[in-house]
Amino acid sequence: MIAKTALPCKPSEKPLYYKSNIWNTPMNHTAKSLFRNFFVQIKRVLDSIEASPLSLASFSLAFLGIILVRLFIESTLNAYGTESLRYMFFEFSHTFLFFLFAFLVFLPLARLAGASSWTRAANLILFGFLIIWTPPLIDAYIFQGTRFWSFYELDSLRGLLGQFFTFFDDTPNVGITYGVRVEVAVMTLAFTLYAWIRSRKLWKTLGIALLTYFTFFILGTFPSYVALLMLGFQKGFLSVTEFDIVGSMLSPMSSFGQGTIDARMSLGARMSLVYAILSTVLLGSLLYRMSKKTFLALFHNVRFPQIIWHGGLFLFGGALALIFTGARPDFDFFEILSILLLIIAIESAWLASVVANDIADINTDLITNTTRPIPAGDISKRHYAAIGMLFFSASLLFSAVVSFKATLLLLAYQGLAWVYSMPPLRLKRVPLLATMLAALAGISVLAIGYSLVAIDADLTSVPLPILVFLFVSYALTLPLKDFKDIRGDKADHVYTIPVILGEERARLLIGSALFLSYATSPVVLHDANLIVPAILFGTLAFMSVMRAQRKRHSFGEFRKLPAWNMLFITLYGICVGFILF
C-alpha cells in the first residue's frame, strides 16, 4: 500500500490534497444546523396536516365551508350589495364549481409532488385552499383596489402565449388581479418546496414548479379555451380574436329561458355548466384511481335499465314539447351542455334514491341481493349514506344551473323517492300506492324535459289520454323488478304484487297488462299503422314475463326482466317515431 504524502509547500500554504470548505466554521455549522432544523419542522407540519382524519362527509363540509367564507369575504368587501337572487346563485355555483374543478386538478399534482396516498394529498390540498380567502383582501387593503374583478384573463391564442411568459398581463385590476398573482406565486413556491422536501431531487422539483404554474395559468385563462373550442372550427383557431372571446363569454345569455343580465352573471352561468360536467368526469376518474372497489360497487349497482329509462323519459318529454307546442330551440353549444348537465342531474337524483332504497332494504338485500354494496361489504353504511347525500346535492345544484323549474321537479322526485323507500312511512309496503308513487316520479322526469323545451307552456298542451297512457304504462313496468325479491320482500313485510298474488298469478297479471298497454297504444296515438309493431312488442313483453326464471346467470332470469322490457320499449318507441314522423 502506497502512503499518501503531501507535496512540498511553503509553511503558510495548505497541502494540494486539502479540500477547502467554507462551511467548516462554527458560525456556518450553526446556520447549516438551523437550516436543517427548519426543514425538519416543515416536514413535521406537513405530516401533521396530511395525517388528519378525513372522511367523505368531513371533507365535503370543510370544502363547502371554505367556499362560503370566500363568498362572505367578497360580499363584505362589496358592502352586501343589492344583487338579485339569481345573481347570487350563479356567483355561488361558479365559485364552488371552479374551486371543485381546481381541487380535482391539483389532487394528482400533489401525488406527483410526493404525497404518499390520495387521502394525504386531499388533506394537503384542502389545507392549502385556505389561501383562496386572501386575494380579495390583498386587492382591497394592500393594493387599494375598489374596482377589481378577480377571476380570468380572456385573450386569443397569441395573447395567451405572451401572458404565459410575462406572468399574465399588465392589467391587474381586471382578470388576474394583484391578489390572484400573489396567490399563484405563493402556491407555486409552496408546491416547489413540498416537492423538494419529499423528494430532494432537483429536476423533479423544477418540473413540479413548472407544472404548478402551468396548471394555475390554464385555470386562470380557462374560459378562453372554451370560447376557442366554440369558435375555432368556424373562424380558424388563430383567427379568433380577444374581442371574439370576450363577446362569446360575457354577452347576455338566454339558454332555455334561464336568462342572464350582466357580464359577470353571464360568465358565471356559462362556466358553471362547463365546470359541472368536467368535475363529474374528473371525479369519476379519480374515484376509480383512488378506490377501485368503491367505484365498481357503485357502477354495478346503478341499475342500468333505470338509468336508460330516466334519460329516455327526459328526452321524450322534450320531444313531446317539440310536437305539441312547436317550440324550436337553437341548441347552441351551451344549450347542448345544458341538456347534458340536466341528464347528469336526473341520473344523480335516481342514484340518490337508489342509495336511500338500499339503506332501507338491508334486510331484504341480505336474502335476495347479496351483491349490493352494503350486504357485500364493499361500502360501509355510513360512507354509502354520505355518497347518497352527494348525489342528492349534485342533482339539485346541477339542475339549478340549467333551470330552477327542473330543480323543483327533482326536489319533488326526491320527496317521492324518500316516502316510497324510507321509514317511518315506507310506502313501498302498500300495494298499488307504491306503484303509483313511482310512476308519478317518472312523470316528473318527463315534465323536466318538457318544461326545458316548452318554456312558456305546460303539460296541458299534451293530450290527456297520452299522459294517462304514459303513467299507466310506467306503473305496469315497475313490478317487474319485484319478482327477484319475493323471498326478501316477504320476510321484510313488503307487499308487492308478486308477494300478494304469488309468482305464477303475478306473471299472468303483469304480462297481460304489459301486452294490453302495447295493444292500446295505436288507439291512444290515433294511428292504425302502429298495430303490427304494437302486437309484436306486446307479445315479446308478455313472453319475457311468462318465461322468466329464478336461475342466476340464465338468459331469461328475473333480474334481467327490466332490461329486456326496456329494450322492447326502446325499439317500439323507434318504430313509433318512424311511423308518426
C-alpha positions as CSV (number, residue, x, y, z in Angstrom):
1,M,0.0,0.0,0.0
2,I,1.5,3.4,-1.0
3,A,1.4,6.0,1.7
4,K,-0.2,9.3,0.8
5,T,2.3,12.2,1.2
6,A,2.0,15.9,0.8
7,L,3.8,17.7,-1.9
8,P,6.4,20.2,-0.8
9,C,4.9,23.6,0.1
10,K,5.6,26.7,1.9
11,P,4.7,26.8,5.6
12,S,1.8,29.2,5.0
13,E,0.2,27.1,2.3
14,K,-2.2,24.2,2.6
15,P,-1.3,20.8,1.0
16,L,-2.6,20.4,-2.5
17,Y,-4.8,17.5,-1.5
18,Y,-6.5,19.6,1.2
19,K,-10.1,20.4,0.2
20,S,-11.2,23.8,1.5
21,N,-14.8,24.1,2.8
22,I,-16.3,27.5,3.6
23,W,-18.9,25.7,5.9
24,N,-16.1,24.5,8.2
25,T,-16.6,27.3,10.7
26,P,-18.6,27.4,13.9
27,M,-20.9,30.1,12.6
28,N,-21.6,28.3,9.3
29,H,-22.2,25.0,11.2
30,T,-24.8,26.8,13.2
31,A,-26.5,28.2,10.1
32,K,-26.4,24.8,8.5
33,S,-28.0,23.2,11.6
34,L,-30.7,25.9,11.7
35,F,-31.4,25.3,8.0
36,R,-31.7,21.6,8.6
37,N,-34.0,22.0,11.6
38,F,-36.2,24.4,9.6
39,F,-36.8,21.7,7.0
40,V,-37.4,19.1,9.8
41,Q,-40.0,21.3,11.4
42,I,-41.7,22.0,8.0
43,K,-41.8,18.2,7.4
44,R,-43.4,17.6,10.7
45,V,-46.1,20.2,10.0
46,L,-46.8,18.6,6.6
47,D,-47.0,15.2,8.2
48,S,-49.5,16.5,10.7
49,I,-51.7,18.1,8.0
50,E,-51.6,15.1,5.8
51,A,-52.3,12.6,8.6
52,S,-55.6,14.4,9.7
53,P,-58.6,12.1,9.8
54,L,-60.6,12.5,6.6
55,S,-64.0,11.1,5.6
56,L,-66.2,12.0,2.6
57,A,-68.6,13.8,4.9
58,S,-66.0,15.8,6.8
59,F,-64.2,16.7,3.5
60,S,-67.5,17.9,1.9
61,L,-68.4,20.1,4.8
62,A,-64.9,21.5,5.1
63,F,-64.7,22.3,1.4
64,L,-68.2,23.9,1.4
65,G,-67.1,26.0,4.5
66,I,-64.0,27.3,2.7
67,I,-66.1,28.4,-0.3
68,L,-68.8,30.0,1.8
69,V,-66.1,32.0,3.7
70,R,-64.6,33.2,0.4
71,L,-68.1,34.4,-0.7
72,F,-68.7,36.0,2.6
73,I,-65.4,37.9,2.3
74,E,-66.3,39.2,-1.1
75,S,-69.8,40.2,0.0
76,T,-68.4,42.0,3.0
77,L,-65.9,43.9,0.8
78,N,-68.8,44.8,-1.6
79,A,-70.8,46.1,1.4
80,Y,-73.5,43.5,0.8
81,G,-74.9,44.9,-2.4
82,T,-78.4,44.5,-3.7
83,E,-77.8,41.8,-6.2
84,S,-80.7,39.6,-7.3
85,L,-81.1,36.0,-6.0
86,R,-80.2,34.7,-9.5
87,Y,-77.0,36.7,-9.5
88,M,-76.1,35.4,-6.0
89,F,-76.8,31.8,-7.0
90,F,-74.6,31.9,-10.1
91,E,-71.9,33.6,-8.1
92,F,-72.1,30.6,-5.7
93,S,-72.3,27.9,-8.3
94,H,-69.5,29.4,-10.4
95,T,-67.2,29.8,-7.3
96,F,-68.0,26.4,-5.9
97,L,-67.6,24.5,-9.2
98,F,-64.5,26.4,-10.2
99,F,-62.7,25.5,-7.0
100,L,-64.0,22.0,-7.0
101,F,-62.6,21.6,-10.5
102,A,-59.3,23.2,-9.4
103,F,-59.2,20.8,-6.4
104,L,-59.6,17.8,-8.6
105,V,-56.9,19.0,-11.0
106,F,-54.4,19.7,-8.2
107,L,-55.1,16.4,-6.4
108,P,-53.0,14.2,-8.8
109,L,-50.4,17.0,-8.9
110,A,-50.0,16.7,-5.1
111,R,-49.5,12.9,-5.5
112,L,-46.9,13.5,-8.2
113,A,-45.1,16.0,-6.0
114,G,-44.7,13.4,-3.2
115,A,-47.9,12.8,-1.2
116,S,-47.8,9.1,-0.3
117,S,-51.6,8.5,-0.6
118,W,-54.7,10.1,-2.1
119,T,-56.0,10.8,1.4
120,R,-52.8,12.6,2.4
121,A,-52.9,14.5,-0.9
122,A,-56.5,15.6,-0.3
123,N,-55.7,16.8,3.2
124,L,-52.7,18.8,1.8
125,I,-54.7,20.5,-1.0
126,L,-57.7,21.2,1.3
127,F,-55.4,22.9,3.8
128,G,-53.8,24.8,1.0
129,F,-57.2,26.0,-0.2
130,L,-57.3,28.4,2.8
131,I,-55.3,30.7,0.6
132,I,-58.3,31.4,-1.6
133,W,-59.5,33.8,1.2
134,T,-56.6,36.1,0.6
135,P,-56.9,37.6,-3.0
136,P,-59.9,39.8,-2.3
137,L,-58.3,41.0,0.9
138,I,-55.0,41.7,-0.8
139,D,-56.7,43.6,-3.6
140,A,-58.8,45.7,-1.2
141,Y,-56.4,46.5,1.6
142,I,-52.9,46.3,0.2
143,F,-53.4,47.5,-3.4
144,Q,-56.5,49.6,-2.5
145,G,-58.5,48.1,-5.4
146,T,-62.1,49.3,-5.3
147,R,-62.9,48.1,-8.8
148,F,-61.1,44.8,-9.0
149,W,-62.8,41.9,-10.7
150,S,-60.8,38.8,-9.9
151,F,-61.0,35.5,-11.9
152,Y,-59.9,35.2,-15.5
153,E,-57.8,36.5,-18.4
154,L,-59.6,36.4,-21.7
155,D,-57.4,36.5,-24.8
156,S,-56.6,35.0,-28.2
157,L,-54.1,32.1,-28.6
158,R,-51.2,34.5,-29.4
159,G,-52.2,36.8,-26.5
160,L,-52.3,33.8,-24.1
161,L,-48.8,32.7,-25.2
162,G,-47.5,36.1,-24.3
163,Q,-49.3,36.2,-20.9
164,F,-47.8,32.8,-20.0
165,F,-44.2,34.2,-20.2
166,T,-45.0,37.5,-18.6
167,F,-46.9,36.2,-15.5
168,F,-50.2,37.3,-17.1
169,D,-50.6,40.7,-18.5
170,D,-50.3,44.4,-17.3
171,T,-54.0,44.8,-16.3
172,P,-54.1,43.7,-12.7
173,N,-57.4,45.4,-12.0
174,V,-59.4,43.0,-14.2
175,G,-58.9,39.3,-14.5
176,I,-55.8,38.0,-12.7
177,T,-55.5,40.8,-10.1
178,Y,-52.6,41.5,-7.7
179,G,-54.3,39.3,-5.1
180,V,-54.6,36.3,-7.5
181,R,-51.0,36.8,-8.7
182,V,-49.7,36.7,-5.1
183,E,-51.8,33.6,-4.6
184,V,-50.4,31.9,-7.7
185,A,-46.8,32.9,-6.7
186,V,-47.2,31.6,-3.2
187,M,-48.8,28.4,-4.1
188,T,-46.3,27.7,-6.9
189,L,-43.5,28.3,-4.4
190,A,-45.3,26.1,-1.8
191,F,-45.6,23.2,-4.3
192,T,-42.0,23.6,-5.2
193,L,-40.8,23.5,-1.6
194,Y,-43.1,20.5,-0.9
195,A,-41.7,18.6,-3.9
196,W,-38.1,19.3,-2.7
197,I,-38.8,18.2,0.9
198,R,-40.4,15.0,-0.2
199,S,-38.0,14.0,-3.0
200,R,-34.8,16.0,-2.6
201,K,-34.5,15.7,-6.4
202,L,-33.6,18.9,-8.2
203,W,-35.1,18.1,-11.6
204,K,-38.3,16.7,-10.2
205,T,-38.7,19.8,-8.1
206,L,-38.1,22.1,-11.1
207,G,-40.6,20.0,-13.1
208,I,-43.3,20.3,-10.3
209,A,-42.7,24.1,-10.2
210,L,-43.2,24.5,-13.9
211,L,-46.3,22.1,-13.9
212,T,-47.8,24.0,-11.0
213,Y,-47.5,27.4,-12.7
214,F,-48.8,25.9,-15.9
215,T,-51.9,24.5,-14.1
216,F,-52.6,27.8,-12.5
217,F,-52.3,29.6,-15.8
218,I,-54.7,27.2,-17.5
219,L,-57.2,27.6,-14.7
220,G,-56.8,31.4,-14.8
221,T,-57.5,31.5,-18.6
222,F,-59.9,28.6,-18.9
223,P,-62.9,30.4,-20.5
224,S,-60.6,31.4,-23.4
225,Y,-60.2,27.8,-24.3
226,V,-63.9,27.2,-24.1
227,A,-64.5,30.1,-26.5
228,L,-61.8,28.9,-28.8
229,L,-63.4,25.4,-28.9
230,M,-66.7,27.1,-29.9
231,L,-65.4,29.5,-32.5
232,G,-62.2,27.9,-33.7
233,F,-63.7,25.4,-36.1
234,Q,-65.7,28.2,-37.7
235,K,-63.2,31.0,-37.9
236,G,-59.9,29.2,-37.5
237,F,-58.2,29.0,-34.1
238,L,-55.6,31.6,-34.9
239,S,-58.2,33.9,-36.3
240,V,-60.2,34.1,-33.1
241,T,-59.5,37.4,-31.5
242,E,-59.7,38.6,-27.9
243,F,-62.9,40.5,-28.8
244,D,-64.5,37.4,-30.1
245,I,-63.7,35.5,-26.9
246,V,-64.9,38.3,-24.6
247,G,-68.1,38.7,-26.6
248,S,-68.9,35.0,-26.5
249,M,-68.3,34.6,-22.8
250,L,-69.5,37.9,-21.3
251,S,-72.5,38.7,-23.6
252,P,-76.0,38.1,-22.1
253,M,-77.1,34.5,-22.1
254,S,-80.5,33.0,-22.7
255,S,-80.4,29.3,-22.5
256,F,-83.8,27.5,-22.3
257,G,-85.3,30.6,-20.6
258,Q,-82.5,30.9,-18.0
259,G,-81.5,34.4,-18.9
260,T,-78.6,36.5,-17.5
261,I,-78.2,40.2,-17.2
262,D,-74.7,41.4,-16.7
263,A,-71.3,40.2,-17.8
264,R,-70.3,38.6,-14.5
265,M,-73.5,36.7,-14.2
266,S,-73.3,35.5,-17.8
267,L,-69.7,34.3,-17.4
268,G,-70.7,32.5,-14.1
269,A,-73.7,30.8,-15.8
270,R,-71.7,29.6,-18.8
271,M,-68.7,28.4,-16.7
272,S,-70.9,26.7,-14.2
273,L,-72.1,24.4,-17.0
274,V,-68.6,23.6,-18.1
275,Y,-67.1,23.0,-14.6
276,A,-70.0,20.9,-13.5
277,I,-69.6,18.5,-16.4
278,L,-65.8,18.4,-16.3
279,S,-65.9,17.9,-12.5
280,T,-68.3,15.0,-12.9
281,V,-65.9,13.3,-15.3
282,L,-62.8,14.0,-13.2
283,L,-64.5,12.9,-10.0
284,G,-65.4,9.5,-11.6
285,S,-61.9,9.0,-13.0
286,L,-60.2,9.9,-9.7
287,L,-62.6,7.7,-7.7
288,Y,-61.6,4.8,-9.9
289,R,-57.9,5.5,-9.2
290,M,-58.4,6.2,-5.5
291,S,-60.8,3.4,-4.6
292,K,-61.5,1.0,-7.4
293,K,-63.5,-1.2,-5.1
294,T,-65.9,1.6,-4.2
295,F,-66.2,2.7,-7.9
296,L,-67.0,-0.8,-9.1
297,A,-69.5,-1.3,-6.3
298,L,-71.3,1.9,-7.3
299,F,-71.0,1.1,-11.0
300,H,-72.5,-2.3,-10.8
301,N,-75.4,-1.1,-8.6
302,V,-76.7,1.8,-10.7
303,R,-79.5,-0.4,-12.3
304,F,-78.7,0.4,-15.9
305,P,-82.2,-0.2,-17.3
306,Q,-83.5,2.5,-14.9
307,I,-80.6,4.8,-15.9
308,I,-81.6,4.4,-19.6
309,W,-85.3,4.8,-18.6
310,H,-84.7,8.1,-16.8
311,G,-82.7,9.6,-19.6
312,G,-85.3,8.4,-22.1
313,L,-88.1,10.0,-20.2
314,F,-86.3,13.3,-20.1
315,L,-85.6,13.2,-23.8
316,F,-89.2,12.0,-24.6
317,G,-90.5,14.9,-22.6
318,G,-88.5,17.3,-24.8
319,A,-89.8,15.5,-27.9
320,L,-93.4,16.0,-26.7
321,A,-92.8,19.7,-26.3
322,L,-91.4,19.9,-29.9
323,I,-94.5,18.1,-31.2
324,F,-97.3,19.8,-29.3
325,T,-96.0,23.3,-28.7
326,G,-94.0,24.0,-31.9
327,A,-91.0,25.1,-29.8
328,R,-87.8,25.3,-31.8
329,P,-84.7,25.8,-29.6
330,D,-81.4,26.8,-31.2
331,F,-79.4,24.1,-29.5
332,D,-76.2,26.1,-29.5
333,F,-73.1,25.0,-27.6
334,F,-74.2,25.9,-24.2
335,E,-77.7,24.6,-24.7
336,I,-76.2,21.2,-25.6
337,L,-74.2,21.4,-22.4
338,S,-77.4,22.3,-20.5
339,I,-79.1,19.2,-21.8
340,L,-76.1,17.0,-20.9
341,L,-75.9,18.5,-17.4
342,L,-79.6,18.0,-16.8
343,I,-79.3,14.4,-17.7
344,I,-76.5,14.1,-15.2
345,A,-78.7,15.8,-12.6
346,I,-81.6,13.4,-13.3
347,E,-79.3,10.4,-13.1
348,S,-77.8,11.7,-9.8
349,A,-81.4,12.0,-8.4
350,W,-82.0,8.4,-9.4
351,L,-78.7,7.3,-7.8
352,A,-79.6,9.2,-4.6
353,S,-82.9,7.3,-4.5
354,V,-81.0,4.0,-5.0
355,V,-78.9,4.7,-2.0
356,A,-81.9,5.6,0.1
357,N,-83.7,2.4,-1.0
358,D,-80.6,0.2,-0.4
359,I,-80.2,1.5,3.1
360,A,-83.8,0.9,3.9
361,D,-83.8,-2.5,2.2
362,I,-80.8,-4.0,4.0
363,N,-82.8,-6.9,5.4
364,T,-84.3,-7.8,2.0
365,D,-81.0,-7.5,0.3
366,L,-79.3,-9.8,2.7
367,I,-81.6,-12.5,1.3
368,T,-82.1,-11.7,-2.3
369,N,-79.5,-9.0,-3.3
370,T,-76.3,-10.0,-1.6
371,T,-74.1,-8.4,-4.3
372,R,-75.3,-4.9,-3.4
373,P,-72.7,-2.6,-1.8
374,I,-73.8,-2.9,1.9
375,P,-74.6,-6.7,2.0
376,A,-71.4,-7.4,0.1
377,G,-69.3,-5.3,2.5
378,D,-67.9,-3.1,-0.3
379,I,-69.1,0.1,1.2
380,S,-70.0,0.9,4.9
381,K,-73.5,2.1,5.6
382,R,-72.2,5.5,6.8
383,H,-70.0,6.0,3.8
384,Y,-72.8,4.9,1.5
385,A,-75.2,7.5,3.1
386,A,-72.6,10.2,2.5
387,I,-72.4,9.2,-1.1
388,G,-76.2,9.4,-1.4
389,M,-76.2,12.9,0.0
390,L,-73.6,13.9,-2.6
391,F,-75.8,12.5,-5.4
392,F,-78.8,14.4,-3.9
393,S,-76.8,17.7,-3.7
394,A,-75.4,17.3,-7.2
395,S,-78.9,16.7,-8.6
396,L,-80.2,20.0,-7.1
397,L,-77.1,22.1,-7.9
398,F,-76.6,20.9,-11.4
399,S,-80.3,21.3,-12.3
400,A,-80.4,24.8,-10.8
401,V,-77.6,25.8,-13.1
402,V,-79.9,25.0,-16.1
403,S,-83.4,25.6,-14.8
404,F,-84.9,26.4,-11.4
405,K,-88.1,24.7,-12.5
406,A,-86.1,21.5,-13.1
407,T,-84.7,21.8,-9.6
408,L,-88.2,22.0,-8.1
409,L,-89.3,19.0,-10.1
410,L,-86.2,17.0,-9.0
411,L,-86.9,18.0,-5.4
412,A,-90.4,16.6,-5.7
413,Y,-88.8,13.5,-7.3
414,Q,-86.6,13.1,-4.3
415,G,-89.5,13.6,-1.9
416,L,-91.5,10.8,-3.7
417,A,-88.4,8.5,-3.5
418,W,-88.0,9.2,0.2
419,V,-91.6,8.5,1.3
420,Y,-91.5,5.4,-1.1
421,S,-88.4,3.9,0.4
422,M,-87.6,5.2,3.9
423,P,-89.2,4.7,7.3
424,P,-91.4,5.7,9.0
425,L,-93.8,5.9,6.0
426,R,-92.0,3.4,3.6
427,L,-95.0,3.4,1.3
428,K,-93.4,0.7,-0.9
429,R,-95.1,-1.7,1.5
430,V,-98.5,-0.5,0.4
431,P,-99.7,-2.3,-2.8
432,L,-100.8,-0.1,-5.8
433,L,-99.9,3.1,-3.9
434,A,-96.3,2.3,-4.2
435,T,-96.6,1.7,-7.9
436,M,-98.4,5.0,-8.4
437,L,-95.8,7.0,-6.5
438,A,-93.0,5.5,-8.6
439,A,-94.9,6.2,-11.8
440,L,-95.5,9.8,-10.6
441,A,-91.8,10.2,-10.1
442,G,-91.3,9.1,-13.7
443,I,-93.8,11.7,-14.9
444,S,-91.8,14.4,-13.0
445,V,-88.7,13.5,-15.0
446,L,-90.7,13.7,-18.3
447,A,-92.0,17.1,-17.2
448,I,-88.4,18.3,-16.8
449,G,-87.7,17.6,-20.4
450,Y,-91.0,19.1,-21.5
451,S,-90.5,22.3,-19.5
452,L,-87.0,22.8,-20.7
453,V,-88.1,23.0,-24.3
454,A,-91.6,24.5,-23.9
455,I,-90.6,27.5,-21.8
456,D,-93.9,29.2,-22.0
457,A,-96.2,26.2,-22.0
458,D,-97.2,23.4,-19.5
459,L,-98.2,19.8,-19.8
460,T,-101.8,20.7,-20.6
461,S,-100.6,21.1,-24.2
462,V,-100.2,17.3,-24.3
463,P,-103.5,15.4,-24.9
464,L,-104.6,13.9,-21.6
465,P,-105.0,10.3,-23.0
466,I,-101.3,10.3,-23.9
467,L,-100.3,11.4,-20.4
468,V,-102.6,8.8,-18.8
469,F,-101.3,6.2,-21.1
470,L,-97.6,7.0,-20.2
471,F,-98.5,7.0,-16.5
472,V,-100.2,3.6,-16.6
473,S,-97.5,2.1,-18.8
474,Y,-94.8,3.1,-16.5
475,A,-96.8,1.8,-13.5
476,L,-97.2,-1.6,-15.2
477,T,-93.4,-2.0,-15.8
478,L,-92.4,-1.2,-12.3
479,P,-93.5,-4.6,-10.7
480,L,-91.1,-6.4,-13.0
481,K,-88.2,-5.7,-10.6
482,D,-90.2,-7.3,-7.7
483,F,-90.1,-10.9,-9.0
484,K,-86.4,-11.4,-7.9
485,D,-87.2,-10.1,-4.4
486,I,-90.1,-12.2,-3.5
487,R,-88.4,-14.1,-0.6
488,G,-86.7,-10.9,0.8
489,D,-89.8,-8.7,0.5
490,K,-92.0,-11.4,2.1
491,A,-89.5,-11.6,5.0
492,D,-89.4,-7.8,5.3
493,H,-93.2,-7.5,5.1
494,V,-93.1,-5.5,1.8
495,Y,-96.3,-6.5,0.0
496,T,-95.6,-6.2,-3.7
497,I,-97.9,-7.8,-6.4
498,P,-95.7,-10.9,-6.7
499,V,-95.8,-11.3,-2.9
500,I,-99.5,-10.9,-2.7
501,L,-100.6,-13.0,-5.7
502,G,-97.7,-15.4,-5.8
503,E,-95.2,-15.8,-8.6
504,E,-97.4,-17.6,-11.2
505,R,-100.5,-15.4,-10.9
506,A,-98.4,-12.3,-10.8
507,R,-96.7,-13.4,-14.0
508,L,-100.0,-13.7,-15.8
509,L,-101.4,-10.4,-14.5
510,I,-98.3,-8.3,-15.2
511,G,-97.6,-9.9,-18.5
512,S,-101.2,-9.5,-19.7
513,A,-101.2,-5.8,-18.5
514,L,-98.0,-5.2,-20.5
515,F,-99.5,-6.7,-23.6
516,L,-102.6,-4.6,-23.3
517,S,-100.6,-1.4,-22.8
518,Y,-98.8,-2.0,-26.2
519,A,-102.1,-3.1,-27.8
520,T,-103.9,0.0,-26.9
521,S,-101.2,2.4,-27.9
522,P,-102.4,2.7,-31.6
523,V,-105.8,3.8,-30.3
524,V,-104.2,6.4,-28.0
525,L,-101.9,7.7,-30.7
526,H,-104.6,7.6,-33.4
527,D,-102.5,5.6,-36.0
528,A,-103.6,2.2,-37.3
529,N,-100.1,1.7,-38.8
530,L,-98.9,1.0,-35.2
531,I,-101.0,-2.1,-34.8
532,V,-98.5,-4.6,-36.1
533,P,-95.4,-3.4,-34.1
534,A,-97.6,-2.9,-31.0
535,I,-98.8,-6.5,-31.2
536,L,-95.3,-7.7,-31.9
537,F,-93.6,-6.0,-29.0
538,G,-96.6,-6.6,-26.7
539,T,-96.2,-10.3,-27.4
540,L,-92.5,-10.2,-26.7
541,A,-93.1,-8.4,-23.4
542,F,-95.7,-11.0,-22.4
543,M,-93.5,-13.9,-23.2
544,S,-90.5,-12.4,-21.4
545,V,-92.5,-12.3,-18.2
546,M,-94.0,-15.8,-18.6
547,R,-90.7,-17.4,-19.4
548,A,-88.6,-15.7,-16.8
549,Q,-86.9,-17.9,-14.2
550,R,-85.1,-17.7,-10.9
551,K,-81.9,-19.4,-12.1
552,R,-79.0,-16.9,-11.9
553,H,-77.0,-16.0,-14.9
554,S,-79.6,-17.5,-17.3
555,F,-80.8,-15.8,-20.4
556,G,-84.2,-15.0,-19.0
557,E,-83.6,-14.6,-15.3
558,F,-85.9,-12.4,-13.2
559,R,-83.1,-9.8,-12.7
560,K,-83.0,-9.2,-16.5
561,L,-86.7,-8.6,-16.9
562,P,-86.5,-4.8,-16.6
563,A,-83.6,-4.7,-19.1
564,W,-85.5,-6.8,-21.6
565,N,-88.6,-4.8,-21.4
566,M,-86.6,-1.6,-21.6
567,L,-85.2,-2.9,-24.9
568,F,-88.7,-3.7,-26.2
569,I,-90.0,-0.2,-25.2
570,T,-87.0,1.5,-26.9
571,L,-87.4,-0.4,-30.1
572,Y,-91.1,0.2,-30.1
573,G,-90.5,3.9,-29.5
574,I,-88.2,4.0,-32.5
575,C,-91.0,2.4,-34.6
576,V,-93.5,4.9,-33.4
577,G,-91.1,7.7,-34.3
578,F,-90.6,6.4,-37.8
579,I,-94.3,5.8,-38.4
580,L,-95.6,9.1,-37.0
581,F,-92.9,11.4,-38.3
